[in-house]
């Protein structure tokens, strides 16, 4: 079944474009909508609190949604490159389903962390910050709609995360599908602007949502995605967070 779906999706460039356009829209709206409902419940029942930050600017959510739709268009166009790579034999996908699935998902999780950190560091260079990454940082207080709110060049850069894995190893199809799903869920938690573990220090592994809110507030540092380790290694942790 899964092999038949992938075969149809990557049979032609327009199949790939349409399928990924639908996939990323469904993923964006379902994860975002679920997140809103869950966060409202936690605020009401568990006293979940917002991270102290700036106020939203006028029309912020509407603008973030529009920019996210543009990013989804870029991701869908990148699907054409993936389709051509499969057709030319540059990329290989495995349709087996065995115990290797979990290690592959874990490997892609860590690769996503590495790819994001160094892409994010590039985006924070002077030129890229001034002309590209400023679009995302216009949201000084991030929201659940900020997850894909990028300049189109940033969307393209972050969308290349799957290219290197496909070049070096025939990952299982479900492992490949897990990458955008877990990436968006982590992205949502990082941009929701809630402090889920207020009892912990900012350096704690579980404080990634707080750390990324502070990244938006300060406009620098805390370049990691979920894990704090690369920030510690390269000394990019935001100091004196408050």
N, CA, C and O of each residue as an XYZ file, in Angstrom:
968
protein
N       0.825     -1.203      0.000
C       0.000      0.000      0.000
C       0.871      1.269      0.000
O       0.702      2.161     -0.832
N       1.811      1.318      0.965
C       2.688      2.489      1.060
C       3.552      2.629     -0.181
O       3.773      3.735     -0.673
N       4.041      1.494     -0.687
C       4.866      1.537     -1.900
C       4.059      2.043     -3.085
O       4.573      2.791     -3.917
N       2.791      1.637     -3.162
C       1.932      2.087     -4.261
C       1.697      3.598     -4.187
O       1.688      4.281     -5.211
N       1.509      4.111     -2.973
C       1.293      5.553     -2.798
C       2.535      6.330     -3.205
O       2.452      7.304     -3.953
N       3.707      5.885     -2.700
C       4.956      6.565     -3.043
C       5.227      6.478     -4.544
O       5.693      7.443     -5.149
N       4.940      5.332     -5.141
C       5.171      5.168     -6.577
C       4.324      6.153     -7.375
O       4.789      6.731     -8.357
N       3.063      6.341     -6.942
C       2.193      7.299     -7.639
C       2.690      8.722     -7.418
O       2.762      9.510     -8.361
N       3.034      9.054     -6.175
C       3.469     10.415     -5.848
C       4.687     10.813     -6.675
O       4.754     11.925     -7.199
N       5.653      9.896     -6.790
C       6.912     10.240     -7.460
C       6.981      9.737     -8.903
O       8.056      9.647     -9.496
N       5.806      9.412     -9.453
C       5.768      8.985    -10.852
C       6.029     10.152    -11.790
O       6.758     10.011    -12.772
N       5.440     11.298    -11.495
C       5.614     12.494    -12.315
C       5.884     13.693    -11.409
O       5.621     13.647    -10.207
N       6.410     14.761    -11.996
C       6.711     15.953    -11.207
C       5.452     16.610    -10.682
O       5.450     17.144     -9.572
N       4.368     16.581    -11.469
C       3.150     17.246    -11.008
C       2.433     16.426     -9.939
O       1.773     16.989     -9.065
N       2.559     15.086    -10.004
C       2.043     14.258     -8.904
C       2.753     14.617     -7.600
O       2.119     14.781     -6.558
N       4.074     14.735     -7.677
C       4.871     15.048     -6.493
C       4.484     16.412     -5.924
O       4.325     16.564     -4.713
N       4.337     17.391     -6.798
C       3.986     18.742     -6.349
C       2.617     18.760     -5.675
O       2.476     19.289     -4.572
N       1.615     18.190     -6.325
C       0.248     18.213     -5.786
C       0.161     17.428     -4.480
O      -0.456     17.880     -3.516
N       0.789     16.238     -4.455
C       0.731     15.397     -3.254
C       1.385     16.081     -2.062
O       0.842     16.052     -0.958
N       2.543     16.696     -2.272
C       3.227     17.354     -1.162
C       2.516     18.636     -0.745
O       2.530     18.997      0.432
N       1.902     19.318     -1.688
C       1.111     20.498     -1.338
C      -0.030     20.108     -0.407
O      -0.285     20.789      0.586
N      -0.713     19.019     -0.725
C      -1.796     18.526      0.132
C      -1.255     18.017      1.462
O      -1.814     18.306      2.520
N      -0.160     17.256      1.401
C       0.417     16.662      2.613
C       0.821     17.738      3.615
O       0.465     17.654      4.790
N       1.558     18.746      3.163
C       2.042     19.767      4.092
C       0.908     20.664      4.597
O       0.970     21.156      5.724
N      -0.114     20.878      3.787
C      -1.266     21.637      4.264
C      -2.024     20.863      5.346
O      -2.377     21.416      6.387
N      -2.265     19.598      5.087
C      -2.946     18.768      6.097
C      -2.118     18.699      7.371
O      -2.654     18.814      8.473
N      -0.815     18.512      7.218
C       0.079     18.427      8.381
C       0.071     19.737      9.171
O      -0.064     19.726     10.394
N       0.215     20.852      8.478
C       0.271     22.165      9.137
C      -1.012     22.454      9.902
O      -0.967     22.819     11.077
N      -2.150     22.294      9.244
C      -3.413     22.662      9.874
C      -3.842     21.673     10.944
O      -4.432     22.078     11.946
N      -3.563     20.388     10.760
C      -3.961     19.399     11.771
C      -3.107     19.523     13.029
O      -3.634     19.481     14.141
N      -1.799     19.676     12.863
C      -0.921     19.815     14.024
C      -1.173     21.137     14.738
O      -1.225     21.178     15.967
N      -1.331     22.215     13.979
C      -1.590     23.522     14.580
C      -2.929     23.530     15.308
O      -3.013     23.994     16.445
N      -3.974     23.020     14.663
C      -5.298     22.986     15.285
C      -5.318     22.139     16.540
O      -5.908     22.531     17.547
N      -4.674     20.973     16.489
C      -4.596     20.118     17.667
C      -3.829     20.807     18.779
O      -4.220     20.744     19.945
N      -2.735     21.465     18.419
C      -1.936     22.181     19.404
C      -2.740     23.255     20.118
O      -2.656     23.384     21.339
N      -3.521     24.029     19.365
C      -4.338     25.084     19.966
C      -5.296     24.497     20.998
O      -5.435     25.035     22.096
N      -5.957     23.394     20.646
C      -6.918     22.772     21.560
C      -6.223     22.224     22.813
O      -6.718     22.387     23.928
N      -5.087     21.582     22.619
C      -4.353     21.011     23.753
C      -3.842     22.113     24.675
O      -3.949     21.992     25.896
N      -3.291     23.183     24.112
C      -2.764     24.271     24.937
C      -3.887     24.967     25.712
O      -3.699     25.341     26.870
N      -5.042     25.140     25.086
C      -6.177     25.741     25.794
C      -6.603     24.869     26.973
O      -6.909     25.369     28.055
N      -6.617     23.575     26.745
C      -6.968     22.650     27.829
C      -5.961     22.741     28.978
O      -6.347     22.795     30.145
N      -4.669     22.759     28.641
C      -3.629     22.820     29.671
C      -3.654     24.147     30.430
O      -3.371     24.186     31.627
N      -3.991     25.223     29.738
C      -4.123     26.525     30.410
C      -5.271     26.476     31.404
O      -5.148     26.956     32.531
N      -6.384     25.896     30.984
C      -7.586     25.845     31.816
C      -7.477     24.851     32.966
O      -7.891     25.139     34.089
N      -6.921     23.690     32.681
C      -6.917     22.610     33.672
C      -5.608     22.477     34.441
O      -5.594     21.992     35.572
N      -4.513     22.907     33.829
C      -3.206     22.685     34.464
C      -2.469     23.987     34.775
O      -1.363     23.959     35.314
N      -3.069     25.111     34.443
C      -2.436     26.394     34.753
C      -1.211     26.692     33.919
O      -0.320     27.414     34.365
N      -1.149     26.143     32.700
C      -0.017     26.417     31.807
C       0.073     27.912     31.547
O      -0.938     28.562     31.281
N       1.274     28.452     31.622
C       1.444     29.905     31.490
C       2.299     30.264     30.276
O       3.143     29.485     29.834
N       2.058     31.454     29.756
C       2.842     31.978     28.645
C       4.228     32.391     29.116
O       4.430     32.718     30.286
N       5.172     32.372     28.195
C       6.498     32.923     28.463
C       6.390     34.441     28.368
O       5.803     34.967     27.423
N       6.958     35.144     29.348
C       6.940     36.607     29.311
C       7.657     37.080     28.052
O       8.807     36.714     27.811
N       6.981     37.886     27.259
C       7.552     38.281     25.981
C       6.879     39.547     25.478
O       6.157     40.205     26.227
N       7.103     39.890     24.239
C       6.461     41.058     23.646
C       5.003     40.737     23.302
O       4.597     39.575     23.297
N       4.245     41.758     23.021
C       2.877     41.569     22.547
C       2.898     41.276     21.049
O       3.849     41.622     20.348
N       1.837     40.632     20.572
C       1.716     40.375     19.143
C       1.551     41.696     18.396
O       0.920     42.625     18.900
N       2.116     41.776     17.201
C       1.898     42.970     16.386
C       0.583     42.830     15.624
O       0.069     41.723     15.464
N       0.053     43.929     15.163
C      -1.242     43.926     14.476
C      -1.200     43.026     13.245
O      -0.314     43.159     12.402
N      -2.151     42.120     13.148
C      -2.242     41.222     11.997
C      -1.190     40.125     11.975
O      -0.951     39.531     10.923
N      -0.549     39.838     13.117
C       0.565     38.887     13.124
C       0.138     37.493     12.681
O       0.775     36.900     11.810
N      -0.920     36.970     13.264
C      -1.324     35.600     12.922
C      -1.668     35.474     11.446
O      -1.288     34.496     10.802
N      -2.377     36.444     10.910
C      -2.733     36.415      9.492
C      -1.485     36.436      8.609
O      -1.415     35.724      7.607
N      -0.506     37.253      8.984
C       0.723     37.330      8.202
C       1.516     36.031      8.320
O       2.071     35.555      7.330
N       1.574     35.455      9.521
C       2.297     34.193      9.708
C       1.678     33.074      8.887
O       2.389     32.252      8.309
N       0.358     33.044      8.839
C      -0.326     32.013      8.046
C       0.004     32.196      6.561
O       0.304     31.223      5.869
N      -0.051     33.431      6.073
C       0.273     33.689      4.673
C       1.687     33.272      4.326
O       1.925     32.665      3.282
N       2.638     33.602      5.212
C       4.038     33.230      4.970
C       4.235     31.726      5.085
O       5.076     31.157      4.390
N       3.464     31.075      5.958
C       3.543     29.619      6.075
C       3.031     28.940      4.812
O       3.581     27.926      4.383
N       1.973     29.498      4.211
C       1.462     28.943      2.960
C       2.506     29.074      1.840
O       2.634     28.188      0.995
N       3.241     30.180      1.846
C       4.314     30.349      0.867
C       5.411     29.313      1.090
O       5.938     28.756      0.127
N       5.760     29.049      2.350
C       6.780     28.042      2.658
C       6.322     26.654      2.206
O       7.114     25.876      1.675
N       5.054     26.354      2.418
C       4.519     25.060      1.980
C       4.608     24.936      0.459
O       4.874     23.854     -0.064
N       4.388     26.037     -0.245
C       4.548     26.026     -1.701
C       5.991     25.705     -2.075
O       6.236     24.946     -3.013
N       6.953     26.283     -1.342
C       8.372     26.000     -1.596
C       8.678     24.534     -1.323
O       9.347     23.884     -2.126
N       8.195     24.000     -0.190
C       8.421     22.582      0.132
C       7.857     21.687     -0.977
O       8.464     20.680     -1.340
N       6.704     22.060     -1.501
C       6.058     21.265     -2.552
C       6.865     21.306     -3.847
O       6.989     20.299     -4.544
N       7.408     22.472     -4.159
C       8.269     22.580     -5.341
C       9.542     21.765     -5.166
O      10.054     21.203     -6.135
N      10.062     21.694     -3.937
C      11.230     20.860     -3.674
C      10.914     19.388     -3.901
O      11.806     18.590     -4.189
N       9.643     19.035     -3.770
C       9.244     17.659     -4.051
C       9.535     17.258     -5.483
O       9.774     16.085     -5.768
N       9.517     18.234     -6.389
C       9.858     17.953     -7.787
C      11.323     17.532     -7.886
O      11.657     16.633     -8.657
N      12.197     18.175     -7.111
C      13.614     17.798     -7.099
C      13.793     16.385     -6.548
O      14.605     15.608     -7.053
N      13.026     16.064     -5.509
C      13.086     14.708     -4.950
C      12.602     13.697     -5.986
O      13.194     12.630     -6.153
N      11.523     14.044     -6.676
C      10.976     13.152     -7.708
C      11.992     12.892     -8.803
O      12.153     11.757     -9.252
N      12.683     13.949     -9.235
C      13.700     13.787    -10.268
C      14.893     12.983     -9.752
O      15.485     12.198    -10.492
N      15.241     13.183     -8.483
C      16.337     12.417     -7.885
C      16.033     10.936     -7.826
O      16.913     10.108     -8.063
N      14.789     10.594     -7.510
C      14.376      9.185     -7.485
C      14.369      8.618     -8.907
O      14.821      7.497     -9.140
N      13.860      9.394     -9.835
C      13.789      8.944    -11.228
C      15.173      8.702    -11.809
O      15.371      7.764    -12.582
N      16.141      9.555    -11.436
C      17.501      9.427    -11.946
C      18.338      8.417    -11.161
O      19.468      8.113    -11.543
N      17.782      7.901    -10.066
C      18.504      6.918     -9.272
C      19.454      7.512     -8.242
O      20.265      6.795     -7.658
N      19.359      8.811     -8.019
C      20.215      9.440     -7.003
C      19.725      9.123     -5.596
O      20.525      8.964     -4.674
N      18.414      9.032     -5.436
C      17.806      8.757     -4.142
C      17.168      7.368     -4.149
O      16.595      6.935     -5.149
N      17.280      6.688     -3.023
C      16.677      5.374     -2.876
C      15.768      5.370     -1.651
O      16.102      5.954     -0.620
N      14.615      4.706     -1.770
C      13.677      4.561     -0.658
C      13.384      3.086     -0.470
O      13.137      2.363     -1.435
N      13.415      2.643      0.781
C      13.097      1.254      1.094
C      11.637      1.159      1.529
O      11.139      2.017      2.257
N      10.961      0.109      1.077
C       9.563     -0.099      1.473
C       9.428     -1.280      2.436
O       8.327     -1.775      2.677
N      10.536     -1.713      2.969
C      10.487     -2.738      4.007
C       9.933     -2.128      5.289
O       9.993     -0.914      5.481
N       9.399     -2.966      6.156
C       8.922     -2.520      7.460
C       9.434     -3.520      8.496
O       8.873     -4.604      8.656
N      10.501     -3.143      9.195
C      11.101     -4.038     10.165
C      11.639     -3.234     11.354
O      11.368     -2.041     11.488
N      12.402     -3.912     12.208
C      12.854     -3.283     13.443
C      13.834     -2.130     13.211
O      14.117     -1.356     14.126
N      14.353     -2.020     11.975
C      15.260     -0.909     11.663
C      14.543      0.434     11.587
O      15.183      1.484     11.537
N      13.220      0.395     11.580
C      12.460      1.642     11.465
C      12.775      2.599     12.613
O      13.041      3.777     12.373
N      12.748      2.118     13.845
C      12.981      2.990     15.005
C      14.384      3.593     14.992
O      14.505      4.804     15.174
N      15.461      2.810     14.785
C      16.792      3.434     14.696
C      16.886      4.473     13.583
O      17.580      5.478     13.734
N      16.195      4.241     12.467
C      16.223      5.211     11.367
C      15.514      6.505     11.757
O      15.981      7.593     11.419
N      14.392      6.393     12.465
C      13.690      7.588     12.935
C      14.572      8.369     13.901
O      14.638      9.597     13.839
N      15.250      7.650     14.797
C      16.146      8.302     15.755
C      17.298      8.995     15.025
O      17.672     10.119     15.360
N      17.854      8.308     14.022
C      18.944      8.902     13.242
C      18.486     10.174     12.531
O      19.216     11.165     12.494
N      17.276     10.145     11.966
C      16.755     11.327     11.278
C      16.449     12.453     12.266
O      16.579     13.629     11.925
N      16.045     12.101     13.481
C      15.821     13.114     14.518
C      17.120     13.867     14.811
O      17.134     15.098     14.848
N      18.205     13.128     15.019
C      19.481     13.785     15.324
C      20.015     14.545     14.113
O      20.604     15.616     14.264
N      19.812     13.998     12.910
C      20.230     14.724     11.712
C      19.453     16.037     11.592
O      20.020     17.064     11.219
N      18.168     16.003     11.906
C      17.353     17.208     11.863
C      17.887     18.268     12.821
O      17.895     19.456     12.497
N      18.332     17.838     14.000
C      18.918     18.762     14.969
C      20.184     19.408     14.405
O      20.368     20.621     14.515
N      21.046     18.604     13.809
C      22.310     19.108     13.263
C      22.050     20.043     12.086
O      22.604     21.140     12.021
N      21.213     19.605     11.167
C      20.899     20.418      9.990
C      20.288     21.752     10.398
O      20.653     22.795      9.856
N      19.360     21.722     11.349
C      18.718     22.965     11.768
C      19.713     23.899     12.441
O      19.715     25.100     12.173
N      20.556     23.360     13.311
C      21.483     24.229     14.035
C      22.386     24.999     13.069
O      22.520     26.218     13.178
N      23.000     24.289     12.131
C      23.951     24.958     11.231
C      23.234     25.827     10.184
O      23.768     26.852      9.759
N      22.035     25.420      9.771
C      21.247     26.286      8.891
C      20.843     27.552      9.629
O      20.886     28.648      9.071
N      20.454     27.393     10.881
C      20.040     28.531     11.708
C      21.224     29.471     11.969
O      21.073     30.693     11.943
N      22.394     28.891     12.218
C      23.598     29.716     12.412
C      23.890     30.516     11.148
O      24.253     31.690     11.229
N      23.736     29.892      9.977
C      23.923     30.601      8.709
C      22.918     31.745      8.577
O      23.265     32.838      8.128
N      21.673     31.485      8.972
C      20.627     32.493      8.872
C      20.871     33.676      9.800
O      20.320     34.757      9.595
N      21.700     33.468     10.824
C      22.003     34.546     11.757
C      23.302     35.278     11.416
O      23.765     36.101     12.205
N      23.887     34.997     10.272
C      24.985     35.842      9.793
C      24.391     37.189      9.375
O      23.190     37.295      9.127
N      25.228     38.198      9.300
C      24.741     39.568      9.108
C      23.840     39.717      7.878
O      22.736     40.253      7.971
N      24.323     39.238      6.726
C      23.551     39.412      5.488
C      22.229     38.642      5.552
O      21.172     39.186      5.232
N      22.295     37.382      5.966
C      21.095     36.543      5.981
C      20.069     37.057      6.992
O      18.865     37.021      6.736
N      20.545     37.526      8.120
C      19.617     38.052      9.125
C      18.940     39.313      8.607
O      17.741     39.507      8.812
N      19.688     40.153      7.951
C      19.151     41.440      7.493
C      18.160     41.272      6.355
O      17.185     42.018      6.262
N      18.406     40.285      5.480
C      17.596     40.174      4.266
C      16.666     38.957      4.230
O      15.681     38.971      3.491
N      16.945     37.922      4.994
C      16.181     36.677      4.900
C      15.496     36.317      6.224
O      14.270     36.243      6.298
N      16.288     36.100      7.241
C      15.757     35.554      8.504
C      14.922     36.569      9.274
O      14.183     36.199     10.186
N      15.034     37.844      8.914
C      14.245     38.869      9.602
C      12.743     38.626      9.429
O      11.948     39.053     10.266
N      12.355     37.948      8.356
C      10.943     37.640      8.126
C      10.403     36.789      9.270
O       9.322     37.055      9.796
N      11.159     35.771      9.648
C      10.739     34.904     10.750
C      10.812     35.651     12.080
O       9.950     35.472     12.941
N      11.822     36.475     12.249
C      12.014     37.170     13.524
C      11.127     38.399     13.678
O      11.160     39.063     14.713
N      10.346     38.699     12.670
C       9.356     39.753     12.841
C       8.387     39.380     13.963
O       7.801     40.251     14.606
N       8.229     38.071     14.188
C       7.397     37.581     15.299
C       8.256     37.535     16.561
O       8.850     36.505     16.877
N       8.317     38.644     17.270
C       9.099     38.670     18.503
C       8.451     37.806     19.578
O       9.135     37.246     20.435
N       7.148     37.705     19.525
C       6.439     36.725     20.343
C       5.910     35.665     19.398
O       4.931     35.908     18.693
N       6.534     34.492     19.365
C       6.106     33.454     18.421
C       4.733     32.905     18.779
O       4.299     32.994     19.927
N       4.056     32.340     17.795
C       2.755     31.707     17.999
C       2.766     30.342     17.319
O       3.736     29.981     16.652
N       1.697     29.595     17.488
C       1.605     28.288     16.836
C       1.623     28.418     15.318
O       1.917     27.450     14.617
N       1.312     29.610     14.803
C       1.305     29.811     13.353
C       2.671     30.239     12.821
O       2.836     30.432     11.617
N       3.651     30.388     13.714
C       4.989     30.838     13.308
C       5.835     29.724     12.705
O       6.891     29.990     12.130
N       5.380     28.480     12.831
C       6.232     27.321     12.537
C       6.840     27.343     11.137
O       8.014     27.009     10.975
N       6.064     27.729     10.124
C       6.551     27.789      8.739
C       6.614     29.222      8.226
O       6.672     29.442      7.016
N       6.605     30.193      9.124
C       6.559     31.595      8.712
C       7.960     32.078      8.333
O       8.661     32.688      9.141
N       8.357     31.795      7.081
C       9.712     32.051      6.623
C       9.734     32.883      5.339
O       8.745     32.964      4.610
N      10.869     33.487      5.091
C      11.219     33.958      3.749
C      11.349     32.713      2.867
O      11.704     31.645      3.365
N      11.071     32.832      1.576
C      11.094     31.639      0.725
C      12.475     31.001      0.655
O      12.583     29.785      0.499
N      13.533     31.800      0.768
C      14.888     31.232      0.736
C      15.145     30.414      2.008
O      15.756     29.348      1.946
N      14.684     30.907      3.146
C      14.821     30.140      4.383
C      14.025     28.846      4.301
O      14.498     27.801      4.746
N      12.828     28.901      3.740
C      12.020     27.693      3.571
C      12.760     26.668      2.714
O      12.768     25.477      3.026
N      13.379     27.139      1.637
C      14.137     26.223      0.771
C      15.315     25.610      1.524
O      15.559     24.408      1.424
N      16.043     26.431      2.275
C      17.205     25.945      3.021
C      16.795     24.881      4.036
O      17.424     23.826      4.113
N      15.757     25.146      4.808
C      15.321     24.184      5.820
C      14.708     22.946      5.173
O      14.764     21.853      5.736
N      14.129     23.120      4.001
C      13.517     21.987      3.310
C      14.513     21.003      2.736
O      14.126     19.910      2.322
N      15.791     21.365      2.699
C      16.815     20.447      2.175
C      17.217     19.375      3.188
O      18.089     18.554      2.901
N      16.596     19.371      4.361
C      16.991     18.453      5.425
C      16.939     16.987      4.985
O      17.722     16.170      5.469
N      16.029     16.650      4.078
C      15.871     15.248      3.678
C      16.854     14.823      2.592
O      17.026     13.627      2.358
N      17.506     15.781      1.922
C      18.324     15.470      0.751
C      19.521     14.586      1.111
O      19.727     13.542      0.492
N      20.310     14.999      2.107
C      21.508     14.234      2.450
C      21.186     12.801      2.889
O      21.843     11.873      2.418
N      20.200     12.582      3.773
C      19.862     11.199      4.131
C      19.493     10.341      2.922
O      19.898      9.181      2.844
N      18.733     10.894      1.982
C      18.329     10.112      0.810
C      19.513      9.795     -0.100
O      19.502      8.793     -0.815
N      20.529     10.646     -0.070
C      21.713     10.410     -0.894
C      22.582      9.279     -0.368
O      23.238      8.586     -1.145
N      22.593      9.086      0.954
C      23.557      8.151      1.538
C      22.982      6.814      1.959
O      23.731      5.861      2.171
N      21.637      6.724      2.087
C      21.073      5.482      2.634
C      19.615      5.334      2.205
O      18.883      6.323      2.178
N      19.175      4.110      1.865
C      17.763      3.892      1.499
C      16.875      3.776      2.746
O      16.526      2.674      3.168
N      16.522      4.912      3.319
C      15.676      4.916      4.513
C      14.296      4.342      4.194
O      13.801      4.462      3.073
N      13.689      3.720      5.201
C      12.343      3.199      5.036
C      11.364      4.350      4.819
O      11.552      5.447      5.345
N      10.329      4.087      4.048
C       9.363      5.131      3.701
C       8.727      5.751      4.942
O       8.549      6.968      5.000
N       8.387      4.937      5.927
C       7.769      5.480      7.142
C       8.742      6.354      7.926
O       8.330      7.331      8.552
N      10.019      6.016      7.898
C      11.022      6.861      8.561
C      11.105      8.219      7.881
O      11.218      9.248      8.548
N      11.047      8.221      6.553
C      11.077      9.478      5.799
C       9.852     10.324      6.128
O       9.961     11.536      6.313
N       8.687      9.685      6.199
C       7.461     10.409      6.539
C       7.504     10.959      7.962
O       6.903     11.993      8.254
N       8.216     10.264      8.844
C       8.274     10.706     10.243
C       9.032     12.026     10.389
O       8.788     12.775     11.335
N       9.946     12.318      9.463
C      10.786     13.505      9.598
C       9.982     14.810      9.582
O      10.123     15.606     10.511
N       9.142     15.066      8.564
C       8.365     16.314      8.615
C       7.347     16.341      9.744
O       7.032     17.408     10.271
N       6.828     15.166     10.124
C       5.834     15.122     11.200
C       6.467     15.511     12.528
O       5.964     16.401     13.214
N       7.568     14.852     12.901
C       8.183     15.172     14.187
C       8.809     16.560     14.161
O       8.857     17.236     15.188
N       9.290     16.992     12.992
C       9.862     18.320     12.885
C       8.810     19.388     13.154
O       9.074     20.345     13.882
N       7.620     19.236     12.573
C       6.576     20.236     12.769
C       6.057     20.221     14.201
O       5.772     21.278     14.763
N       5.929     19.042     14.797
C       5.456     18.968     16.190
C       6.440     19.665     17.122
O       6.035     20.435     17.993
N       7.730     19.396     16.939
C       8.747     20.054     17.770
C       8.752     21.557     17.504
O       8.892     22.363     18.424
N       8.598     21.922     16.229
C       8.551     23.330     15.844
C       7.362     24.032     16.503
O       7.481     25.163     16.974
N       6.224     23.354     16.528
C       5.036     23.907     17.167
C       5.281     24.138     18.654
O       4.956     25.201     19.184
N       5.851     23.147     19.322
C       6.126     23.278     20.748
C       7.152     24.381     21.014
O       7.087     25.067     22.034
N       8.097     24.543     20.089
C       9.106     25.572     20.253
C       8.580     26.981     20.035
O       9.133     27.940     20.572
N       7.495     27.117     19.237
C       6.980     28.436     18.907
C       5.681     28.789     19.626
O       5.170     29.897     19.461
N       5.141     27.873     20.416
C       3.841     28.125     21.047
C       3.922     29.178     22.144
O       2.901     29.744     22.536
N       5.130     29.447     22.643
C       5.359     30.490     23.652
C       4.779     30.139     25.018
O       4.401     31.029     25.780
N       4.708     28.844     25.331
C       4.299     28.400     26.664
C       5.506     27.800     27.373
O       6.377     27.198     26.744
N       5.544     27.972     28.681
C       6.626     27.404     29.490
C       6.108     26.127     30.152
O       5.483     26.181     31.211
N       6.371     24.984     29.525
C       5.829     23.713     29.997
C       6.500     23.214     31.272
O       5.898     22.462     32.038
N       7.727     23.623     31.498
C       8.480     23.109     32.651
C       9.100     24.282     33.411
O      10.321     24.422     33.479
N       8.240     25.114     33.977
C       8.691     26.343     34.634
C       9.567     26.073     35.845
O      10.307     26.949     36.292
N       9.481     24.855     36.374
C      10.272     24.528     37.574
C      11.738     24.258     37.249
O      12.572     24.212     38.153
N      12.060     24.079     35.963
C      13.430     23.754     35.574
C      14.203     25.003     35.148
O      13.616     26.027     34.799
N      15.529     24.894     35.184
C      16.388     25.985     34.735
C      16.355     26.047     33.207
O      16.013     25.054     32.565
N      16.706     27.201     32.606
C      16.663     27.350     31.143
C      17.527     26.337     30.388
O      17.247     26.026     29.230
N      18.581     25.819     31.041
C      19.484     24.884     30.375
C      18.941     23.454     30.351
O      19.506     22.591     29.679
N      17.855     23.199     31.073
C      17.322     21.840     31.170
C      16.840     21.360     29.799
O      16.330     22.142     28.996
N      17.012     20.064     29.549
C      16.642     19.471     28.263
C      15.194     19.787     27.882
O      14.905     20.024     26.709
N      14.289     19.793     28.847
C      12.869     19.945     28.572
C      12.422     21.396     28.380
O      11.247     21.647     28.110
N      13.337     22.345     28.515
C      12.962     23.756     28.433
C      13.117     24.330     27.020
O      13.344     25.529     26.861
N      12.998     23.493     26.013
C      13.263     23.953     24.647
C      12.257     25.011     24.198
O      12.619     25.924     23.457
N      11.009     24.904     24.630
C      10.015     25.910     24.256
C      10.394     27.272     24.823
O      10.315     28.284     24.127
N      10.800     27.293     26.074
C      11.228     28.539     26.721
C      12.461     29.104     26.021
O      12.539     30.305     25.759
N      13.424     28.228     25.719
C      14.662     28.698     25.084
C      14.381     29.353     23.732
O      14.974     30.378     23.398
N      13.465     28.750     22.953
C      13.217     29.331     21.638
C      12.417     30.625     21.738
O      12.600     31.528     20.922
N      11.534     30.724     22.728
C      10.847     31.999     22.947
C      11.855     33.093     23.271
O      11.721     34.226     22.809
N      12.862     32.751     24.066
C      13.899     33.721     24.398
C      14.758     34.058     23.179
O      15.263     35.174     23.053
N      14.916     33.083     22.287
C      15.638     33.349     21.038
C      14.914     34.435     20.242
O      15.549     35.342     19.703
N      13.587     34.340     20.171
C      12.816     35.357     19.454
C      12.873     36.694     20.187
O      12.922     37.749     19.554
N      12.868     36.655     21.505
C      12.912     37.889     22.282
C      14.261     38.597     22.120
O      14.311     39.811     21.921
N      15.354     37.828     22.207
C      16.696     38.410     22.127
C      17.162     38.615     20.681
O      17.992     39.481     20.406
N      16.619     37.809     19.766
C      17.033     37.919     18.367
C      18.367     37.269     18.070
O      18.936     37.494     17.002
N      18.877     36.472     18.988
C      20.158     35.785     18.785
C      20.274     34.656     19.805
O      19.473     34.550     20.734
N      21.298     33.811     19.609
C      21.561     32.723     20.546
C      20.472     31.664     20.550
O      19.455     31.800     19.871
N      20.699     30.589     21.336
C      19.758     29.467     21.403
C      19.377     29.006     19.984
O      18.203     29.000     19.614
N      20.380     28.627     19.215
C      20.166     28.293     17.812
C      19.686     26.865     17.593
O      19.286     26.505     16.486
N      19.724     26.055     18.639
C      19.307     24.663     18.513
C      17.811     24.519     18.314
O      17.043     25.455     18.538
N      17.414     23.332     17.889
C      16.008     23.046     17.603
C      15.303     22.597     18.881
O      14.469     23.328     19.414
N      15.624     21.425     19.369
C      15.078     20.922     20.624
C      16.177     20.732     21.663
O      16.019     21.125     22.819
N      17.275     20.137     21.256
C      18.351     19.816     22.188
C      19.263     21.022     22.427
O      19.527     21.784     21.498
N      19.747     21.206     23.661
C      20.627     22.346     23.967
C      22.106     22.076     23.733
O      22.926     22.972     23.933
N      22.468     20.879     23.319
C      23.862     20.444     23.325
C      24.731     21.203     22.330
O      25.845     21.599     22.674
N      24.256     21.416     21.117
C      25.074     22.132     20.127
C      25.295     23.583     20.543
O      26.361     24.146     20.294
N      24.293     24.189     21.173
C      24.483     25.549     21.697
C      25.576     25.569     22.758
O      26.364     26.513     22.826
N      25.622     24.534     23.582
C      26.658     24.475     24.617
C      28.035     24.258     23.994
O      29.016     24.874     24.409
N      28.099     23.381     22.999
C      29.377     23.082     22.348
C      29.939     24.323     21.651
O      31.134     24.602     21.748
N      29.083     25.063     20.953
C      29.540     26.206     20.160
C      29.318     27.550     20.874
O      29.476     28.616     20.280
N      28.955     27.473     22.141
C      28.830     28.671     22.981
C      27.851     29.684     22.398
O      28.157     30.872     22.298
N      26.670     29.201     22.013
C      25.650     30.095     21.465
C      24.403     30.142     22.346
O      23.347     30.600     21.908
N      24.523     29.674     23.574
C      23.408     29.755     24.517
C      23.188     31.205     24.928
O      24.144     31.927     25.214
N      21.929     31.628     24.958
C      21.616     32.979     25.398
C      21.939     33.100     26.887
O      21.506     32.273     27.690
N      22.684     34.108     27.241
C      23.071     34.320     28.631
C      22.052     35.215     29.334
O      21.391     36.047     28.713
N      21.948     35.020     30.631
C      21.091     35.869     31.481
C      19.666     35.952     30.944
O      19.120     37.042     30.771
N      19.066     34.785     30.681
C      17.721     34.741     30.157
C      16.728     35.175     31.225
O      16.791     34.714     32.364
N      15.821     36.056     30.857
C      14.767     36.483     31.785
C      13.575     37.005     30.993
O      12.575     37.416     31.582
